[in-house]
């Protein structure tokens, strides 16, 4: 996008919308990756808790 004031406003808006859509898509990918990380960490925490419970039972 340039500073050319002679550009068609509709074309400028379309360009802005395309940029915003790309940003939203990138944010969605980031959120999906974060969701997956949280899921894996929760599973890992559950496994560690089970291991600790098992170890404490043996005392």
N, C-alpha and C positions, 0 to 999 in steps of 0.2 A: 504494500500500500504506500503510495507516495503522497506528496503534499500538493499535488496538482489539483487546483480548485476547479478546473474545467472538467474533471471526471464526472460521470453520471452518478448521482447520489445512490441510485438503485444498485449500481455496480459496487460502490463502496460498501453499502449495507450487506450485499451478498458476500463480499470478501470478509467483512467483520464477522458475519454469521458463520462462515466456514472456519475461521480462526477459533471462534468460541466453541464450535462443535468439536474441533480437534482437541481443544483443551479439556472439554468434558469427557471425551473418549479416553484421554490420557489419565484423567482423574479416576475414571471407572476402572481402568487397568490397575492403577495404584491401589484402589480400594480392594479389588479382588485379590491382589497379592497380599495385602495386609490381612484380609479375612483368612486366607490360606495359612499365613504365618500364625495367626491367633489359634486356628484350629489345631495345627501341629503342636504348638506350645501347650495347649490344653491337654492334648493326648499325652504328651511327654510328662506333664505335671501329674496326670492321673496315674501313669505308670510308676512314677517316682513315689507317689503317695502309697500306692499298693505295695511297693517294695519296702518302704519304711514301715508300713503296718505289719508286713510279714516279719521284718527284722525285730520289731518290738514285741511280737508274739513269742519269739524264741527266748526272750529274757526271763 
